[in-house]
Structures are given as C-alpha cells and as structure tokens.
C-alpha cells in the first residue's frame, strides 16, 4: 500500500498533519498486528508430564508448626493428564481441586472441580468447570444461605486453575514475554469469577533446607485488568508468591499466599 503524502487539494501544513496522523495510527495498530499471546491461549509445554504423587506440609504464614498437609496426585493416560490436589487442615477443613487437561505441544484444559469443606467436613463451595460446554455450575453457602449457579459462556482452552497453575509456572520461560506471563482462570470467591492472572519473574534468592540452601527464583502472581487499573487492584487483591528451583525442569519449593477466597495466609513447602 502506498500513501500519497502531497494531494493537490491540501496545504503543506495539512499534509504534514495527515502524514503524522497516519504514522501515529500505524504505531497504535502495530501491537494488534504483532499481537502477543492472549491470556486464553494455551501455554506451550517445554517438558513432558507423567505420573507424580507426593505429600507436603502446610504452615501458617510465619509459623514453623504444620497446620495441615497437601496430598497431590497426577496421572497421565495417553494425552490426558488428570490431576488432584487436596489440602487437609488440622481443624478438619479441606480444599480440593481436580483438573483434567490434554497435553502435547500445549496444555489445554478440559474440565475441573473445586470443593471447599468446613471443619465439619461439609461442602461450603462446590464449583464444576466444563471448558467444552462453556459452563460453570455448582453452589456456595449452606442452608438458607446456599446459592446455586449455572453460568454459560466461552471458556478458553488456556484456562488454568488448581494444580494446573503449577504447570503454568513450570513452563514460564517457554511462554513469558518481558518477564511476564498472563493466563485465564476461574476461581470461587465464593461465587465463580473469571479472571486474568499475571505472573511476573522476581528476584533470585535462596531457601534454607536441611544440609544446604537451595537456589530459587521468585514469581509473583496477581490479578490483572489493565495497566491503568492494576495499581489500584493490587492494593486490595491478595498477592501470591511461588519459589521454583533453577533446575531443568524447575521444581516448586515454596508457595506463600492466601489459602482461598477467605484470605487465610499460608505457606506450603
């Protein structure tokens, strides 16, 4: 395409302004042409996933005595990855997240469920997600305060929640741009909320372990809306910190952040 910079019916000053406007519009349009990955795009997988199982301790934010444990299991069948993570707390409450995804060159979420139980073991939140159907349904609350929901709308395959967030972090380097990675999620608050989360690479540091310190990199996860509103959102929204080893592949060493929407600060390591 060519641009006539000197039409006969325009004065030199008007011509100059027209050229300047064209340049500015081109500059504004450029990010759209060379668009970065969208928050809902599936992340690229840098590592193969297989069967994994383990147990880790849960601590209060600044305490040294465990207040619970997390039991994690991951199983692969062909290109289907089934994951389950359950946090059991000493007071009898628990948080359970299940997620099923397709794995290959990318990680594409299929479905999942989040259940939060009180100290009596009774569900106070039960949220189901079906990506293909674009459906989020379940309930929150108990008795006369119970609210049922059944929401319909597009859910991108690059939607991650529960244990799948660990895989997003594990493949950070293969997907990050400018030290940041944005992904889509659905979380109970206690009603379901569809959000974009931004993970930023932080500082290199060390974590003390029996025998020797472990070199790690910190990652910070926050809700993101847009550059103008984010500073305000970050003042009220909780911040989550992850610490990964610098190995290949990296391993998660510590989580520090809110347990769930109730805001209890915990540490997992």
Secondary structure as the mmCIF struct_conf table of DSSP 4:
data_model
#
loop_
_struct_conf.conf_type_id
_struct_conf.id
_struct_conf.beg_label_comp_id
_struct_conf.beg_label_asym_id
_struct_conf.beg_label_seq_id
_struct_conf.end_label_comp_id
_struct_conf.end_label_asym_id
_struct_conf.end_label_seq_id
BEND BEND1 UNK A 5 UNK A 5
TURN_TY1_P TURN_TY1_P1 UNK A 8 UNK A 9
BEND BEND2 UNK A 10 UNK A 10
HELX_RH_AL_P HELX_RH_AL_P1 UNK A 12 UNK A 33
TURN_TY1_P TURN_TY1_P2 UNK A 34 UNK A 34
HELX_LH_PP_P HELX_LH_PP_P1 UNK A 35 UNK A 38
TURN_TY1_P TURN_TY1_P3 UNK A 39 UNK A 40
BEND BEND3 UNK A 41 UNK A 41
HELX_LH_PP_P HELX_LH_PP_P2 UNK A 42 UNK A 42
STRN STRN1 UNK A 43 UNK A 44
HELX_LH_PP_P HELX_LH_PP_P3 UNK A 45 UNK A 45
BEND BEND4 UNK A 46 UNK A 47
STRN STRN2 UNK A 52 UNK A 60
TURN_TY1_P TURN_TY1_P4 UNK A 61 UNK A 62
BEND BEND5 UNK A 64 UNK A 65
STRN STRN3 UNK A 66 UNK A 77
TURN_TY1_P TURN_TY1_P5 UNK A 78 UNK A 79
STRN STRN4 UNK A 80 UNK A 89
TURN_TY1_P TURN_TY1_P6 UNK A 90 UNK A 91
BEND BEND6 UNK A 92 UNK A 92
STRN STRN5 UNK A 94 UNK A 103
BEND BEND7 UNK A 104 UNK A 105
STRN STRN6 UNK A 106 UNK A 117
TURN_TY1_P TURN_TY1_P7 UNK A 119 UNK A 120
BEND BEND8 UNK A 121 UNK A 121
STRN STRN7 UNK A 123 UNK A 130
TURN_TY1_P TURN_TY1_P8 UNK A 131 UNK A 134
STRN STRN8 UNK A 135 UNK A 140
BEND BEND9 UNK A 141 UNK A 141
HELX_RH_3T_P HELX_RH_3T_P1 UNK A 143 UNK A 145
STRN STRN9 UNK A 147 UNK A 152
BEND BEND10 UNK A 153 UNK A 153
TURN_TY1_P TURN_TY1_P9 UNK A 157 UNK A 158
STRN STRN10 UNK A 159 UNK A 159
TURN_TY1_P TURN_TY1_P10 UNK A 162 UNK A 163
HELX_RH_AL_P HELX_RH_AL_P2 UNK A 164 UNK A 170
TURN_TY1_P TURN_TY1_P11 UNK A 171 UNK A 171
HELX_RH_3T_P HELX_RH_3T_P2 UNK A 172 UNK A 174
TURN_TY1_P TURN_TY1_P12 UNK A 175 UNK A 175
STRN STRN11 UNK A 177 UNK A 177
TURN_TY1_P TURN_TY1_P13 UNK A 178 UNK A 179
STRN STRN12 UNK A 180 UNK A 188
BEND BEND11 UNK A 189 UNK A 191
STRN STRN13 UNK A 192 UNK A 209
TURN_TY1_P TURN_TY1_P14 UNK A 210 UNK A 211
STRN STRN14 UNK A 212 UNK A 223
BEND BEND12 UNK A 225 UNK A 225
TURN_TY1_P TURN_TY1_P15 UNK A 227 UNK A 229
HELX_RH_AL_P HELX_RH_AL_P3 UNK A 230 UNK A 236
BEND BEND13 UNK A 237 UNK A 237
STRN STRN15 UNK A 240 UNK A 245
BEND BEND14 UNK A 246 UNK A 249
STRN STRN16 UNK A 252 UNK A 258
BEND BEND15 UNK A 259 UNK A 260
TURN_TY1_P TURN_TY1_P16 UNK A 261 UNK A 262
STRN STRN17 UNK A 265 UNK A 268
#
